Amino acid sequence: MIGIDGSLYSGSGSVVRQAVAYAGLTCQPVRIWNARARRPHPGLRPQHVRAVEAVRDLVGGALEGATVGSRTLAFSPGRLIPEGRYAWDVGTAGSATALALAVLPLLVCRGRGVELEIRGGLFQDSAPSVFHLQHVLLPLVGRVGVDAELELVRPGYTPIGGGIIRLIVHPAPHGLHPVTLDQPGNVRSLWGIALSSHLEYRHVSARMANAAGGVLAAEGFDVEIEQRNDLTAAQPGAAFALFADLTHGVRLGADGAGAPHRRAEHIGATVARQLLHEIASGATTDRFTADQILPFAALASGDSIFRIPSVTEHVTTGLWLASLFLGTGARVTHDRIVIHGSAARIAH
């Protein structure tokens, strides 16, 4: 059994989600203690409980301690092969996209074709955005060999949640292969999505788009932003995302979510400045993709190379867990990371 102190590195819920997902992928039992010990509300939250239950649903096995507030849990995975349809509801505004990210490597490498419907929060400050997952990460991991499609069925915001995504994951019969993104290239185009729900009368989508366009125009960039006005969400809310396509096949993203007393103009301008910072960094992955790509690179059969904006706690956490479960090595030099992928320990 692999033992993990959940307070190490980022000390976040991603330690729990990734560790249990790796356990399911490799059929190695895992025990975690001090889960989220450094957070204001330590222990598992509903979204973490649902994520580890989802892994158990996919591969079978015994799961202990998966309750809200628990700081210790143990998982002894079974050898079921994920296939068919699954539906999970976080039950709160907790991140449905983080759950999808946790199980995606497992479904790609062990599944036989899976369709997921996941309900929960989709746009918030501290979790992956659906737009980023859909338009940045999935195209990137597609170059590694992942065949997956993500549909935004209904937006979901804090504090109610109620968003719905549908994820279809096809198996990768020949495994995953490495990818090299060593040079970002020049900016070819900028584009984005401005989404608001039940707020068209306040012109929130247009105001976010106009504010972002002004910031980017001041730096000499044109941008095309799709404005969406939604009426299906359970509550009013807003989300904004921008993307930069570069000449060497690199796509960078930045996004932000609405919140009480947060003006639409502030969201648009802040996201635009964030994207400009990503472009200026010279990285080939943005701050979100830098750690999200790691499990897929670790599972590839060869060396992958990226340039990252900075070595964050989430990056070091991802490298640590990949090493524990897969024996994966990595070299990090300033902003350049080389990941020595190893698919040898995937359970079948």
C-alpha positions in Angstrom: 0.0 0.0 0.0 1.2 3.5 -0.9 1.0 5.9 2.0 0.5 9.6 1.3 0.6 12.6 3.7 -2.1 14.8 2.2 -0.6 17.9 3.7 2.6 17.7 1.6 3.2 19.9 -1.5 0.0 21.7 -2.5 -1.8 20.1 0.4 -5.0 20.5 -1.6 -7.9 18.3 -2.8 -6.0 17.6 -6.0 -3.6 15.3 -3.9 -6.6 13.2 -2.9 -8.2 13.2 -6.4 -5.0 12.4 -8.3 -3.8 9.8 -5.8 -7.0 7.8 -5.8 -7.2 8.0 -9.6 -3.6 6.8 -9.9 -4.4 3.9 -7.5 -7.4 2.9 -9.7 -5.2 3.2 -12.8 -2.4 1.0 -11.4 -4.4 -1.2 -9.0 -2.1 -0.2 -6.2 -3.8 0.3 -2.8 -3.4 3.8 -1.3 -3.9 5.3 2.2 -4.0 9.1 2.6 -3.9 11.0 5.9 -3.9 14.7 6.7 -6.2 15.3 3.7 -6.5 19.0 3.1 -5.0 19.6 6.5 -3.8 23.1 5.7 -7.1 24.4 4.3 -9.5 26.7 6.2 -12.0 23.8 6.4 -9.7 20.6 6.6 -10.8 17.2 5.4 -12.8 16.1 2.4 -15.5 18.3 0.9 -18.4 16.9 -1.1 -16.6 17.3 -4.4 -13.6 15.2 -3.1 -15.9 12.5 -1.8 -17.7 12.3 -5.1 -14.4 12.1 -7.0 -13.0 9.2 -5.1 -16.4 7.4 -5.2 -16.4 7.9 -8.9 -13.0 6.1 -9.2 -14.4 3.3 -7.1 -17.5 3.1 -9.3 -15.2 2.7 -12.4 -12.8 0.0 -11.1 -14.5 -1.5 -8.1 -12.7 -2.2 -4.8 -13.0 -1.1 -1.2 -13.1 2.6 -0.2 -12.9 3.6 3.5 -13.1 7.0 5.1 -14.8 8.8 2.1 -17.0 11.1 4.1 -17.3 14.9 4.3 -14.8 16.1 6.9 -12.7 13.0 6.9 -8.9 13.5 6.9 -8.0 9.9 6.3 -9.1 7.5 3.6 -8.0 4.2 2.1 -8.7 2.7 -1.2 -8.0 -0.9 -2.4 -8.9 -0.8 -6.1 -10.6 -3.7 -8.0 -10.0 -4.7 -11.6 -13.3 -3.8 -13.2 -12.9 -2.3 -16.7 -14.7 1.0 -17.1 -17.2 0.9 -19.9 -20.7 2.2 -20.6 -22.5 5.2 -19.1 -22.0 6.8 -15.6 -23.7 9.7 -13.9 -22.4 11.6 -10.9 -23.8 14.6 -9.0 -21.4 16.5 -6.8 -24.5 17.8 -5.0 -23.1 21.3 -4.4 -21.3 23.9 -6.4 -18.1 21.9 -6.0 -16.2 21.4 -9.2 -17.5 18.9 -11.7 -14.6 19.7 -14.1 -12.1 18.7 -11.4 -13.8 15.3 -11.1 -13.7 14.9 -14.9 -10.0 15.7 -14.9 -9.3 13.2 -12.2 -10.9 10.3 -14.0 -9.9 11.1 -17.6 -6.4 9.4 -17.6 -8.0 6.3 -16.0 -10.7 6.2 -18.7 -8.3 6.7 -21.5 -5.8 4.0 -20.4 -8.1 1.4 -18.9 -11.6 2.1 -20.3 -13.4 0.5 -23.2 -15.5 3.6 -24.2 -17.2 5.6 -21.5 -19.8 8.4 -21.4 -20.1 10.5 -18.3 -22.7 13.0 -17.1 -21.4 15.1 -14.2 -23.4 17.7 -12.3 -22.0 20.4 -10.1 -20.2 23.7 -10.3 -18.6 24.6 -13.6 -17.2 28.1 -13.2 -15.4 29.3 -10.0 -12.2 30.9 -9.0 -10.4 27.9 -7.5 -11.2 25.1 -10.0 -10.7 24.3 -13.7 -13.0 26.1 -16.1 -15.1 24.1 -18.5 -14.0 26.4 -21.3 -10.3 25.8 -20.5 -10.8 22.1 -20.4 -12.8 22.1 -23.6 -10.6 24.4 -25.7 -7.1 24.1 -24.2 -6.4 20.9 -22.4 -8.4 18.4 -24.5 -6.9 19.6 -27.8 -3.4 19.4 -26.2 -3.9 15.8 -24.8 -5.4 14.9 -28.1 -1.8 15.3 -29.5 -0.7 12.8 -26.9 -3.3 10.3 -28.0 -6.4 11.1 -25.9 -9.7 10.9 -27.8 -12.4 12.7 -25.8 -15.3 15.1 -26.4 -16.7 17.5 -23.8 -20.1 19.1 -24.1 -21.3 21.9 -21.8 -25.0 21.0 -21.3 -25.9 23.6 -18.7 -23.8 26.2 -16.9 -23.4 26.0 -13.1 -22.1 28.7 -10.8 -21.5 29.2 -7.1 -23.3 28.9 -4.7 -26.0 26.6 -6.2 -24.1 24.6 -8.8 -26.4 22.6 -10.9 -24.2 22.7 -14.0 -24.0 19.7 -16.3 -21.2 18.5 -18.5 -21.1 15.4 -20.8 -17.8 13.7 -21.4 -17.3 10.9 -23.9 -13.9 9.1 -23.7 -12.7 6.6 -26.2 -9.9 4.1 -25.4 -6.4 4.6 -26.6 -5.5 1.1 -27.9 -1.9 2.0 -28.7 -1.3 3.9 -25.5 -0.2 7.6 -25.2 2.8 9.0 -26.9 5.0 11.9 -25.9 4.8 15.4 -27.3 7.4 18.2 -27.5 6.3 21.9 -27.2 9.6 23.7 -26.7 9.0 27.0 -28.5 5.8 29.0 -28.2 6.1 31.0 -31.5 4.2 34.2 -32.3 0.6 35.1 -31.7 -1.6 34.1 -34.7 -5.0 35.0 -33.3 -6.9 35.8 -30.1 -10.5 34.7 -29.4 -12.8 34.2 -26.5 -16.2 33.3 -25.0 -18.3 35.6 -22.8 -21.1 33.7 -21.0 -23.7 35.0 -18.7 -26.9 33.4 -17.4 -30.1 35.4 -16.7 -28.2 38.6 -17.0 -28.8 39.7 -20.6 -30.8 42.7 -19.3 -27.6 44.0 -17.7 -25.5 43.3 -20.9 -23.0 41.4 -18.8 -21.6 39.3 -21.7 -21.1 42.4 -23.9 -19.5 44.4 -21.1 -17.0 41.6 -20.3 -16.1 41.3 -24.0 -15.8 45.1 -24.5 -13.6 45.5 -21.5 -11.3 42.7 -22.6 -11.2 44.1 -26.1 -10.1 47.5 -24.8 -7.2 46.0 -22.8 -6.0 43.9 -25.8 -6.4 46.7 -28.3 -4.1 48.9 -26.2 -1.4 46.3 -26.7 -2.0 46.0 -30.4 -4.1 42.9 -30.5 -7.4 42.2 -32.2 -9.8 39.7 -30.6 -13.0 37.9 -31.6 -15.3 37.1 -28.6 -18.4 35.1 -28.9 -21.2 36.5 -26.6 -23.6 33.9 -25.1 -26.7 34.7 -23.1 -28.0 31.6 -21.3 -31.4 31.0 -19.7 -31.0 27.4 -18.5 -28.7 27.8 -15.4 -30.2 27.4 -11.9 -29.1 30.9 -11.0 -27.6 34.1 -12.5 -23.9 33.9 -13.1 -21.1 34.8 -15.5 -17.9 33.3 -16.9 -15.3 34.7 -19.3 -12.4 33.0 -21.2 -9.8 34.1 -23.7 -7.4 32.1 -25.8 -4.3 32.8 -27.8 -3.3 30.6 -30.7 0.5 30.7 -31.5 2.4 29.7 -34.6 4.0 26.5 -33.2 0.7 24.8 -32.4 0.5 26.3 -28.9 -2.7 27.5 -27.3 -2.8 29.5 -24.1 -5.8 30.3 -22.1 -7.0 32.5 -19.3 -10.4 32.7 -17.6 -12.4 34.2 -14.8 -15.8 33.7 -13.1 -18.4 36.1 -11.9 -19.0 36.7 -8.2 -21.2 39.0 -6.0 -20.1 42.7 -6.5 -17.6 41.8 -9.1 -18.3 44.0 -12.1 -18.3 42.6 -15.6 -15.7 45.1 -16.7 -13.4 43.9 -14.0 -13.7 40.3 -15.1 -13.1 41.1 -18.8 -10.1 43.3 -18.1 -8.5 41.0 -15.5 -8.7 38.0 -17.9 -7.3 40.0 -20.7 -4.3 41.1 -18.6 -3.8 37.5 -17.5 -3.7 36.2 -21.1 -1.2 38.9 -22.0 1.0 37.7 -19.0 0.8 34.1 -20.3 1.9 35.2 -23.8 4.7 37.3 -22.4 6.0 34.4 -20.2 7.3 32.6 -23.3 5.8 29.3 -22.0 4.1 26.7 -24.2 1.6 25.9 -21.5 -0.4 28.4 -19.5 -0.6 28.3 -15.7 -3.5 25.9 -15.6 -2.3 23.5 -18.3 1.2 23.3 -16.7 0.0 20.8 -14.0 -3.1 19.4 -15.8 -0.9 17.9 -18.6 1.4 16.0 -16.2 -0.6 12.8 -15.7 -0.9 12.3 -19.5 2.8 13.0 -20.1 3.7 10.6 -17.3 1.6 7.9 -18.9 3.2 8.3 -22.3 5.9 6.0 -23.7 8.7 8.5 -24.0 9.9 12.0 -23.0 7.6 15.0 -23.3 9.0 18.5 -23.2 7.1 21.7 -22.2 7.9 25.2 -21.1 5.8 26.3 -18.1 5.2 29.8 -16.7 6.5 28.8 -13.2 7.1 25.8 -11.0 4.0 26.0 -8.8 3.0 23.7 -5.9 0.5 22.1 -8.2 3.3 21.2 -10.6 5.5 19.7 -7.9 2.5 17.8 -6.5 1.8 16.3 -10.0 5.4 15.2 -10.4 5.5 13.7 -6.9 2.4 11.6 -7.4 3.4 10.5 -10.9 6.7 9.3 -9.4 5.0 7.5 -6.5 2.6 5.5 -8.7 4.3 5.2 -12.1 8.0 5.6 -11.3 8.0 8.6 -13.6 11.1 10.8 -13.6 11.3 14.5 -14.6 13.9 17.2 -15.1 13.0 20.8 -14.4 15.3 23.6 -15.4 13.9 27.0 -14.8 10.8 27.1 -17.1 11.6 23.9 -19.0 10.3 20.5 -17.9 11.2 17.1 -19.4 8.9 14.3 -18.2 10.1 10.7 -18.7 6.9 8.9 -19.3 6.3 5.3 -18.4 3.2 3.3 -19.2 4.6 0.1 -17.8 2.6 0.1 -14.5 -0.9 0.6 -15.9 -3.2 -2.2 -14.7 -5.2 -4.2 -17.3 
